[in-house]
C-alpha cells in the first residue's frame, strides 16, 4: 500500500479543517437562533389590549392565543367586560418585568407581511415574563383561548359571549 502524497495529505487536512469550521458555524447559528428574544424594559411596552402591545411605533400581535375584543369589535357586553379584564391582567404581567420579546413569523400570505392585509398591519411576537409565555399565563388564568392564525380560514367564533 502506498503512502499518501503531500498533495493528498494537504487535501485531507483542508477537508478536515473545512468540516470543523462548518461545524462551528452551525453551532453558532443554533445558539443565535435560540437567543432571538430580546430583553425589554416594562416601560418600553404599551399594552393595547389583551393580545396586542406596542413597542415604540411597532405594534405586535402576540401569537398562540386570543383574548376578547373591546369596543365596537366586541360581540356582546360580556366580551367587552372580559376584554378589559384580559387587558388589565396583561398590564400587570408587563409591569412586573422580567420581559423578553421575540418577533415571530405572522404566517400571512406571501407579500402581505407588514400590510393591513396581514394581521391588520401588526408584527407578530412572543412575549415572555420570567421565561413564561404570557399567552400561556393568560390561557391558564382563563383570560384567553388558544388561537393559531390561518389566513385562509375564517376566524373561529368567540366563546366569550354568555360567559361572566
Contact map, one row per residue, 1 for C-alpha under 8 A:
11100000000000000000000000000000000000000000000000000000000000000000000000000000000000000000000000000000000000000000000000000000000000000000000000000000000000000000
11110000000000000000000000000000000000000000000000000000000000000000000000000000000000000000000000000000000000000000000000000000000000000000000000000000000000000000
11111000000000000000000000000000000000000000000000000000000000000000000000000000000000000000000000000000000000000000000000000000000000000000000000000000000000000000
01111111100000000000000000000000000000000000000000000000000000000000000000000000000000000000000000000000000000000000000000000000000000000000000000000000000000000000
00111111100000000000000000000000000000000000000000000000000000000000000000000000000000000000000000000000000000000000000000000000000000000000000000000000000000000000
00011111110000000000000000000000000000000000000000000000000000000000000000000000000000000000000000000000000000000000000000000000000000000000000000000000000000000000
00011111111000000000000000000000000000000000000000000000000000000000000000000000000000000000000000000000000000000000000000000000000000000000000000000000000000000000
00011111111100000000000000000000000000000000000000000000000000000000000000000000000000000000000000000000000000000000000000000000000000000000000000000000000000000000
00011111111110000000000000000000000000000000000000000000000000000000000000000000000000000000000000000000000000000000000000000000000000000000000000000000000000000000
00000111111111000000000000000000000000000000000000000000000000000000000000000000000000000000000000000000000000000000000000000000000000000000000000000000000000000000
00000011111111100000000000000000000000000000000000000000000000000000000000000000000000000000000000000000000000000000000000000000000000000000000000000000000000000000
00000001111111110000000000000000000000000000000000000000000000000000000000000000000000000000000000000000000000000000000000000000000000000000000000000000000000000000
00000000111111111000000000000000000000000000000000000000000000000000000000000000000000000000000000000000000000000000000000000000000000000000000000000000000000000000
00000000011111111100000000000000000000000000000000000000000000000000000000000000000000000000000000000000000000000000000000000000000000000000000000000000000000000000
00000000001111111110000000000000000000000000000000000000000000000000000000000000000000000000000000000000000000000000000000000000000000000000000000000000000000000000
00000000000111111111000000000000000000000000000000000000000000000000000000000000000000000000000000000000000000000000000000000000000000000000000000000000000000000000
00000000000011111111100000000000000000000000000000000000000000000000000000000000000000000000000000000000000000000000000000000000000000000000000000000000000000000000
00000000000001111111110000000000000000000000000000000000000000000000000000000000000000000000000000000000000000000000000000000000000000000000000000000000000000000000
00000000000000111111111000000000000000000000000000000000000000000000000000000000000000000000000000000000000000000000000000000000000000000000000000000000000000000000
00000000000000011111111100000000000000000000000000000000000000000000000000000000000000000000000000000000000000000000000000000000000000000000000000000000000000000000
00000000000000001111111110000000000000000000000000000000000000000000000000000000000000000000000000000000000000000000000000000000000000000000000000000000000000000000
00000000000000000111111111000000000000000000000000000000000000000000000000000000000000000000000000000000000000000000000000000000000000000000000000000000000000000000
00000000000000000011111111100000000000000000000000000000000000000000000000000000000000000000000000000000000000000000000000000000000000000000000000000000000000000000
00000000000000000001111111110000000000000000000000000000000000000000000000000000000000000000000000000000000000000000000000000000000000000000000000000000000000000000
00000000000000000000111111111000000000000000000000000000000000000000000000000000000000000000000000000000000000000000000000000000000000000000000000000000000000000000
00000000000000000000011111111100000000000000000000000000000000000000000000000000000000000000000000000000000000000000000000000000000000000000000000000000000000000000
00000000000000000000001111111110000000000000000000000000000000000000000000000000000000000000000000000000000000000000000000000000000000000000000000000000000000000000
00000000000000000000000111111111000000000000000000000000000000000000000000000000000000000000000000000000000000000000000000000000000000000000000000000000000000000000
00000000000000000000000011111111100000000000000000000000000000000000000000000000000000000000000000000000000000000000000000000000000000000000000000000000000000000000
00000000000000000000000001111111110000000000000000000000000000000000000000000000000000000000000000000000000000000000000000000000000000000000000000000000000000000000
00000000000000000000000000111111111000000000000000000000000000000000000000000000000000000000000000000000000000000000000000000000000000000000000000000000000000000000
00000000000000000000000000011111111100000000000000000000000000000000000000000000000000000000000000000000000000000000000000000000000000000000000000000000000000000000
00000000000000000000000000001111111100000000000000000000000000000000000000000000000000000000000000000000000000000000000000000000000000000000000000000000000000000000
00000000000000000000000000000111111110000000000000000000000000000000000000000000000000000000000000000000000000000000000000000000000000000000000000000000000000000000
00000000000000000000000000000011111111000000000000000000000000000000000000000000000000000000000000000000000000000000000000000000000000000000000000000000000000000000
00000000000000000000000000000001111111000000000000000000000000000000000000000000000000000000000000000100000000000000000000000000000000000000000000000000000000000000
00000000000000000000000000000000011111100000000000000000000000000000000000000000000000000000000000011110000000000000000000000000000000000000000000000000000000000000
00000000000000000000000000000000001111110000000000000000000000000000000000000000000000000000000000011100000000000000000000000000000000000000000000000000000000000000
00000000000000000000000000000000000011111000000000000000000000000000000000000000000000000000000001111000000000000000000000000000000000000000000000000000000000000000
00000000000000000000000000000000000001111101100000000000000000000000000000000000000000000000000001111000000000000000000000000000000000000000000000000000000000000000
00000000000000000000000000000000000000111111100000000000000000000000000000000000000000000000000011100000000000000000000000000000000000000000000000000000000000000000
00000000000000000000000000000000000000011111100000000000000000000000000000000000000000000000011110100000000000000000000000000000000000000000000000000000000000000000
00000000000000000000000000000000000000001111110000000000000000000000000000000000000000000000001000000000000000000000000000000000000000000000000000000000000000000000
00000000000000000000000000000000000000011111110000000011000000000000000000000000000000000000000000000000000000000000000000000000000000000000000000000000000000000000
00000000000000000000000000000000000000011111111000001111000000000000000000000000000000000000010000000000000000000000000000000000000000000000000000000000000000000000
00000000000000000000000000000000000000000011111100001110000000000000000000000000000000000000000000000000000000000000000000000000000000000000000000000000000000000000
00000000000000000000000000000000000000000000111111011100000000000000000000000000000000100110000000000000000000000000000000000000000000000000000000000000000000000000
00000000000000000000000000000000000000000000011111111100000000000000000000000000000000100000000000000000000000000000000000000000000000000000000000000000000000000000
00000000000000000000000000000000000000000000001111111000000000000000010000000000001101100100000000000000000000000000000000000000000000000000000000000000000000000000
00000000000000000000000000000000000000000000001111110000000000000111000000000000001101111100000000000000000000000000000000000000000000000000000000000000000000000000
00000000000000000000000000000000000000000000000111111000000011101110000000000000000000100000000000000000000000000000000000000000000000000000000000000000000000000000
00000000000000000000000000000000000000000000001111111100001111000000000000000000000000000000000000000000000000000000000000000000000000000000000000000000000000000000
00000000000000000000000000000000000000000000111110111110001111000000000000000000000000000000000000000000000000000000000000000000000000000000000000000000000000000000
00000000000000000000000000000000000000000000111100011111111100000000000000000000000000000000000000000000000000000000000000000000000000000000000000000000000000000000
00000000000000000000000000000000000000000001110000001111111100000000000000000000000000000000000000000000000000000000000000000000000000000000000000000000000000000000
00000000000000000000000000000000000000000001100000000111111000000000000000000000000000000000000000000000000000000000000000000000000000000000000000000000000000000000
00000000000000000000000000000000000000000000000000000111111000000000000000000000000000000000000000000000000000000000000000000000000000000000000000000000000000000000
00000000000000000000000000000000000000000000000000000111111100000000000000000000000000000000000000000000000000000000000001100000000000000000000000000000000000000000
00000000000000000000000000000000000000000000000000011111111110000000000000000000000000000000000000000000000000000000000001100000000000000000000000000000000000000000
00000000000000000000000000000000000000000000000000011110011111000000000000000000000000000000000000000000000000000000000001111000000000000000000000000000000000000000
00000000000000000000000000000000000000000000000000111000001111100000000000000000000000000000000000000000000000000000001001111000000000000000000000000000000000000000
00000000000000000000000000000000000000000000000000111000000111111000000000000000000000000000000000000000000000000000000000011110000000100000000000000000000000000000
00000000000000000000000000000000000000000000000000100000000011111100000000000000000000000000000000000000000000000000000000011100000000100000000000111000000000000000
00000000000000000000000000000000000000000000000000000000000001111100000000000000000000000000000000000000000000000000000000000000000000100000000001111000000000000000
00000000000000000000000000000000000000000000000000100000000001111110000000000000000000000000000000000000000000000000000000000000000000100010000111110000000000000000
00000000000000000000000000000000000000000000000001100000000000111111000000000000000000000000000000000000000000000000000000000000000000000000000111100000000000000000
00000000000000000000000000000000000000000000000001100000000000001111100000000000001001000000000000000000000000000000000000000000000000000000001110000000000000000000
00000000000000000000000000000000000000000000000001000000000000000111110001000011011001000000000000000000000000000000000000000000000000000000001100000000000001010000
00000000000000000000000000000000000000000000000000000000000000000011111011100011001000000000000000000000000000000000000000000000000000000000000000000000000000000000
00000000000000000000000000000000000000000000000010000000000000000001111111000011101100000000000000000000000000000000000000000000000000000000000000000000000000000000
00000000000000000000000000000000000000000000000000000000000000000000111111000001000000000000000000000000000000000000000000000000000000000000000000000000000000000000
00000000000000000000000000000000000000000000000000000000000000000000011111100000000000000000000000000000000000000000000000000000000000000000000000000000000000000000
00000000000000000000000000000000000000000000000000000000000000000000111111100000000000000000000000000000000000000000000000000000000000000000000000000000000000000000
00000000000000000000000000000000000000000000000000000000000000000001111111111011000000000000000000000000000000000000000000000000000000000000000000000000000000000000
00000000000000000000000000000000000000000000000000000000000000000000100111111011000000000000000000000000000000000000000000000000000000000000000000000000000000001000
00000000000000000000000000000000000000000000000000000000000000000000000001111111000000000000000000000000000000000000000000000000000000000000000000000000000000001000
00000000000000000000000000000000000000000000000000000000000000000000000001111111100000000000000000000000000000000000000000000000000000000000000000000000000000001000
00000000000000000000000000000000000000000000000000000000000000000000000000011111110000000000000000000000000000000000000000000000000000000000000000000000000000011111
00000000000000000000000000000000000000000000000000000000000000000001110001111111111000000000000000000000000000000000000000000000000000000000000000000000000000011000
00000000000000000000000000000000000000000000000000000000000000000001111001111111111100000000000000000000000000000000000000000000000000000000000000000000000000000000
00000000000000000000000000000000000000000000000000000000000000000000010000001111111110000000000000000000000000000000000000000000000000000000000000000000000000000000
00000000000000000000000000000000000000000000000000000000000000000001000000000111111111000000000000000000000000000000000000000000000000000000001000000000000000010001
00000000000000000000000000000000000000000000000011000000000000000011110000000011111111100000000000000000000000000000000000000000000000000000000000000000000000000000
00000000000000000000000000000000000000000000000011000000000000000000010000000001111111110000000000000000000000000000000000000000000000000000000000000000000000000000
00000000000000000000000000000000000000000000000000000000000000000000000000000000111111111000000000000000000000000000000000000000000000000000001000000000000000000000
00000000000000000000000000000000000000000000000011000000000000000011000000000000011111111100000000000000000000000000000000000000000000000100001100000000000000000000
00000000000000000000000000000000000000000000001111100000000000000000000000000000001111111110000000000000000000000000000000000000000000000000000000000000000000000000
00000000000000000000000000000000000000000000000001000000000000000000000000000000000111111111000000000000000000000000000000000000000000000000000000000000000000000000
00000000000000000000000000000000000000000000000001000000000000000000000000000000000011111111100000000000000000000000000000000000000000000100000000000000000000000000
00000000000000000000000000000000000000000000001011000000000000000000000000000000000001111111110000000000000000000000000000000000000001000100000000000000000000000000
00000000000000000000000000000000000000000000001000000000000000000000000000000000000000111111111000000000000000000000000000000000000000000000000000000000000000000000
00000000000000000000000000000000000000000000000000000000000000000000000000000000000000011111111100000000000000000000000000000000000000000000000000000000000000000000
00000000000000000000000000000000000000000000000000000000000000000000000000000000000000001111111110000000000000000000000000000000100001000000000000000000000000000000
00000000000000000000000000000000000000000100100000000000000000000000000000000000000000000111111110100000000000000000000000000000100000000000000000000000000000000000
00000000000000000000000000000000000000000110000000000000000000000000000000000000000000000011111110000000000000000000000000000000000000000000000000000000000000000000
00000000000000000000000000000000000000000100000000000000000000000000000000000000000000000001111111000000000000000000000000000000000000000000000000000000000000000000
00000000000000000000000000000000000000001100000000000000000000000000000000000000000000000000111111100000000000000000000000000000110000000000000000000000000000000000
00000000000000000000000000000000000000111000000000000000000000000000000000000000000000000000000111110000000000000000000000000001111000000000000000000000000000000000
00000000000000000000000000000000000000111100000000000000000000000000000000000000000000000000010011111000000000000000000000000011111000000000000000000000000000000000
00000000000000000000000000000000000011110000000000000000000000000000000000000000000000000000000001111100000000000000000000000011101000000000000000000000000000000000
00000000000000000000000000000000000011110000000000000000000000000000000000000000000000000000000000111110000000000000000000001111000000000000000000000000000000000000
00000000000000000000000000000000000111000000000000000000000000000000000000000000000000000000000000011111000000000000000000001110000000000000000000000000000000000000
00000000000000000000000000000000000010000000000000000000000000000000000000000000000000000000000000001111100000000000000000111100000000000000000000000000000000000000
00000000000000000000000000000000000000000000000000000000000000000000000000000000000000000000000000000111110000000000000000111100000000000000000000000000000000000000
00000000000000000000000000000000000000000000000000000000000000000000000000000000000000000000000000000011111000000000000000011000000000000000000000000000000000000000
00000000000000000000000000000000000000000000000000000000000000000000000000000000000000000000000000000001111100001000011000110000000000000000000000001000000000000000
00000000000000000000000000000000000000000000000000000000000000000000000000000000000000000000000000000000111110000000000000000000000000000000000000001110000000000000
00000000000000000000000000000000000000000000000000000000000000000000000000000000000000000000000000000000011111011000011000000000000000000000000000000110000000000000
00000000000000000000000000000000000000000000000000000000000000000000000000000000000000000000000000000000001111111000010000000000000000000000000000000010000000000000
00000000000000000000000000000000000000000000000000000000000000000000000000000000000000000000000000000000000111111000000000000000000000000000000000000000000000000000
00000000000000000000000000000000000000000000000000000000000000000000000000000000000000000000000000000000000011111000000000000000000000000000000000000000000000000000
00000000000000000000000000000000000000000000000000000000000000000000000000000000000000000000000000000000000111111111110000000000000000000000000000000000000000000000
00000000000000000000000000000000000000000000000000000000000000000000000000000000000000000000000000000000010111111110110010100000000000000000000000000000000000000000
00000000000000000000000000000000000000000000000000000000000000000000000000000000000000000000000000000000000000011111011011100000000000000000000000000000000000000000
00000000000000000000000000000000000000000000000000000000000000000000000000000000000000000000000000000000000000011111111111000000000000000000000000000000000000000000
00000000000000000000000000000000000000000000000000000000000000000000000000000000000000000000000000000000000000010111111111000000000000000000000000000000000000000000
00000000000000000000000000000000000000000000000000000000000000000000000000000000000000000000000000000000000000011011111110000000000000000000000000000000000000000000
00000000000000000000000000000000000000000000000000000000000000000000000000000000000000000000000000000000010110011111111111000000000000000000000000000000000000000000
00000000000000000000000000000000000000000000000000000000000010000000000000000000000000000000000000000000010100000111111111100000000000000000000000000000000000000000
00000000000000000000000000000000000000000000000000000000000000000000000000000000000000000000000000000000000000000011111111000000000000000000000000000000000000000000
00000000000000000000000000000000000000000000000000000000000000000000000000000000000000000000000000000000000000001111111111100000000000000000000000000000000000000000
00000000000000000000000000000000000000000000000000000000011110000000000000000000000000000000000000000000000000000111011111110000000000000000000000000000000000000000
00000000000000000000000000000000000000000000000000000000011110000000000000000000000000000000000000000011010000001100001011111000000000000000000000000000000000000000
00000000000000000000000000000000000000000000000000000000000111100000000000000000000000000000000000000011110000000000000001111100000000000000000000000000000000000000
00000000000000000000000000000000000000000000000000000000000111100000000000000000000000000000000000001111100000000000000000111110000000000000000000000000000000000000
00000000000000000000000000000000000000000000000000000000000001100000000000000000000000000000000000001111000000000000000000011111000011000000000000000000000000000000
00000000000000000000000000000000000000000000000000000000000001000000000000000000000000000000000000111100000000000000000000001111100011100000000000000000000000000000
00000000000000000000000000000000000000000000000000000000000000000000000000000000000000000000000001111000000000000000000000000111111111000000000000000000000000000000
00000000000000000000000000000000000000000000000000000000000000000000000000000000000000000000110011110000000000000000000000000011111111000000000000000000000000000000
00000000000000000000000000000000000000000000000000000000000000000000000000000000000000000000000011100000000000000000000000000001111100000000000000000000000000000000
00000000000000000000000000000000000000000000000000000000000000000000000000000000000000000000000001110000000000000000000000000001111110000000000000000000000000000000
00000000000000000000000000000000000000000000000000000000000000000000000000000000000000000000000000000000000000000000000000000001111111011000000000000000000000000000
00000000000000000000000000000000000000000000000000000000000000000000000000000000000000000000000000000000000000000000000000000111101111111000000000000000000000000000
00000000000000000000000000000000000000000000000000000000000000000000000000000000000000000100100000000000000000000000000000000111100111111100000000000000000000000000
00000000000000000000000000000000000000000000000000000000000001111000000000000000000000000000000000000000000000000000000000000010000011111110000100000000000000000000
00000000000000000000000000000000000000000000000000000000000000000000000000000000000000000000000000000000000000000000000000000000000111111111000000000000000000000000
00000000000000000000000000000000000000000000000000000000000000000000000000000000000000000000000000000000000000000000000000000000000111111111100000000000000000000000
00000000000000000000000000000000000000000000000000000000000000000000000000000000000001001100000000000000000000000000000000000000000001111111111100000000000000000000
00000000000000000000000000000000000000000000000000000000000000001000000000000000000000000000000000000000000000000000000000000000000000111111111111000000000000000000
00000000000000000000000000000000000000000000000000000000000000000000000000000000000000000000000000000000000000000000000000000000000000011111111000000000000000000000
00000000000000000000000000000000000000000000000000000000000000000000000000000000000000000000000000000000000000000000000000000000000000001111111100000000000000000000
00000000000000000000000000000000000000000000000000000000000000000000000000000000000000000000000000000000000000000000000000000000000000000111111110000000000000000000
00000000000000000000000000000000000000000000000000000000000000000011000000000000010011000000000000000000000000000000000000000000000000000111111110000000000000000000
00000000000000000000000000000000000000000000000000000000000000001111000000000000000001000000000000000000000000000000000000000000000000100110111111000000000000000000
00000000000000000000000000000000000000000000000000000000000000001110000000000000000000000000000000000000000000000000000000000000000000000010011111100000000000000000
00000000000000000000000000000000000000000000000000000000000000011100000000000000000000000000000000000000000000000000000000000000000000000010000111110000000000000000
00000000000000000000000000000000000000000000000000000000000000111100000000000000000000000000000000000000000000000000000000000000000000000000000011111000000000000000
00000000000000000000000000000000000000000000000000000000000000111000000000000000000000000000000000000000000000000000000000000000000000000000000001111100000000000000
00000000000000000000000000000000000000000000000000000000000000110000000000000000000000000000000000000000011000000000000000000000000000000000000000111110000000000000
00000000000000000000000000000000000000000000000000000000000000000000000000000000000000000000000000000000001100000000000000000000000000000000000000011111110000000000
00000000000000000000000000000000000000000000000000000000000000000000000000000000000000000000000000000000001110000000000000000000000000000000000000001111110000000000
00000000000000000000000000000000000000000000000000000000000000000000000000000000000000000000000000000000000000000000000000000000000000000000000000000111110000000000
00000000000000000000000000000000000000000000000000000000000000000000000000000000000000000000000000000000000000000000000000000000000000000000000000000111111000000000
00000000000000000000000000000000000000000000000000000000000000000000000000000000000000000000000000000000000000000000000000000000000000000000000000000111111100000000
00000000000000000000000000000000000000000000000000000000000000000000000000000000000000000000000000000000000000000000000000000000000000000000000000000000111110000000
00000000000000000000000000000000000000000000000000000000000000000000000000000000000000000000000000000000000000000000000000000000000000000000000000000000011111000000
00000000000000000000000000000000000000000000000000000000000000000000000000000000000000000000000000000000000000000000000000000000000000000000000000000000001111100000
00000000000000000000000000000000000000000000000000000000000000000001000000000000000000000000000000000000000000000000000000000000000000000000000000000000000111111000
00000000000000000000000000000000000000000000000000000000000000000000000000000000000000000000000000000000000000000000000000000000000000000000000000000000000011111110
00000000000000000000000000000000000000000000000000000000000000000001000000000110010000000000000000000000000000000000000000000000000000000000000000000000000001111110
00000000000000000000000000000000000000000000000000000000000000000000000000111110000000000000000000000000000000000000000000000000000000000000000000000000000001111110
00000000000000000000000000000000000000000000000000000000000000000000000000000100000000000000000000000000000000000000000000000000000000000000000000000000000000111111
00000000000000000000000000000000000000000000000000000000000000000000000000000100000000000000000000000000000000000000000000000000000000000000000000000000000000111111
00000000000000000000000000000000000000000000000000000000000000000000000000000100010000000000000000000000000000000000000000000000000000000000000000000000000000000111
